[in-house]
Amino acid sequence: MSSSQHIAIVDDYPDIRELVAQYLTQEGYRVTALADGNTLRALLDKDPPDLIILDVMMPGEDGLSLCRHIRSRSNTPVLFLSARTEDLDVILGLEMGGDDYLKKPFNPRELLARVKALLRRAMPASERGPSLLEGSIRFGEWVLNCKLRELLGTDGVSVSLSGTEFRLLAALLEQPGEIVTRDELLNKVSGRTSEPFDRSIDNQVSRLRRKIEPDPKNPIYIRTHWGGGYAFVYPVSKSI
């Protein structure tokens, strides 16, 4: 549960620290806001966080050096939050051991989606509970047989899904009600990360909507969150 998860935000700008801390606290997380690397190092010794949100450019020890220190002692997820937006900056941050990289200015909902995704990945498999996608699941007038990768309507007629469409639908159904970022979806669907102005996921979502939505222009299943990604908002349940 999020209430037991501890997140550290390290940023030398008080406004950003307070904004992120307040937002994540409202979402049920325990948050420690820090201004520099020294305070983070002290926190790692006395109250290690479950996830660290780390600025790159800070006076004194920068975020890249701090990330190397974190990696030398643990696999705690690190999300870089930085105004440095060049592709090389992102690549360097990930090569230094960061798990994700979000550019400033950022959408708080996208930040939350990435935090949830990183915490979920770090959770031991034994604590995640059974996967919703182990059998068949029902949503609205549809039943998705995950083993056969078959989508059936109420008339029993199978709707053909491409491999990409199935992986996209499965990725959204795995996290019902949660925003899944475009980067997360692209990684799950094709195993790659997005390039600037990459709209391939948007195109895939449009094709999937044309197959499952009663009115693709007014979707009831897959909702767009501008600047964040997509969420499967319709109730889902295991199908007998």
C-alpha positions, 0 to 999 in steps of 0.5 A, a space after each residue: 500500500 502506498 501509505 507504507 512506502 517512503 519516497 525521498 525528493 531531492 531538489 535544491 529548488 524549494 518550490 519544486 520540493 514542496 510541490 512534489 512532496 505535497 502532491 505525493 503526500 496527498 496520494 498517500 505516500 510518506 515523503 521526505 523532502 531534501 535540499 542536497 546530497 548530504 542530507 540524502 546520504 544521511 537519510 540512506 543510513 537512518 531511514 532508507 526510502 523505497 524510491 528517490 526522485 533526484 534532481 540532476 543539477 544541484 550545488 555541491 554533489 550533483 544528481 549523477 554522482 548521488 545516483 552512483 552512490 545509491 547504486 553502490 549500496 542498493 537497487 532503490 529505484 531512482 527517478 531523475 527530475 531535471 531541466 536538462 532535456 537533451 537526449 544525451 542528458 537522458 541517456 547519461 542519467 540512465 547509464 549512471 543507474 537511473 531507472 527513469 527520467 522526467 523532464 521539467 516542467 512536468 505534469 504531476 499526473 505523469 510523475 505519479 504514474 511513473 512513481 507507481 510504475 517504478 514502485 510496482 516493478 521494485 515490489 517482490 513478486 510474492 507481494 504483488 498478488 495474482 495477475 489479473 491477466 492470468 486467465 480471462 477478464 471481462 470489461 463491458 461487452 467484451 471478454 479477453 482470453 489472455 491465454 488464447 489472446 482472443 477478444 470475444 463480444 457478447 455475440 460470441 464472435 471473435 475480434 482479431 487483435 494484432 500482437 501489438 494491439 493485444 500487448 497494448 490492451 493487456 498493458 492497460 488492463 494490468 493497471 485499471 484506473 491508473 495512468 500509464 505513460 506513453 513511454 511505459 506503453 511503448 516499452 511494454 508494446 515494442 520493447 523500446 523507448 520513445 523518441 521526441 514527437 513519437 506518436 506511435 502509441 497514439 496511433 495504436 490506441 486509435 486503432 484499438 479504440 476502433 475495435 472495442 469502443 462503441 464510439 471511438 470519438 467518445 471512448 468509455 474504456 480507454 481515456 486519454 490524459 493529456 501530457 500523461 498517457 492513457 488509462 483504462 477507466 471501465 470496471 474490469 473483472 475476472 471472467 468465469 
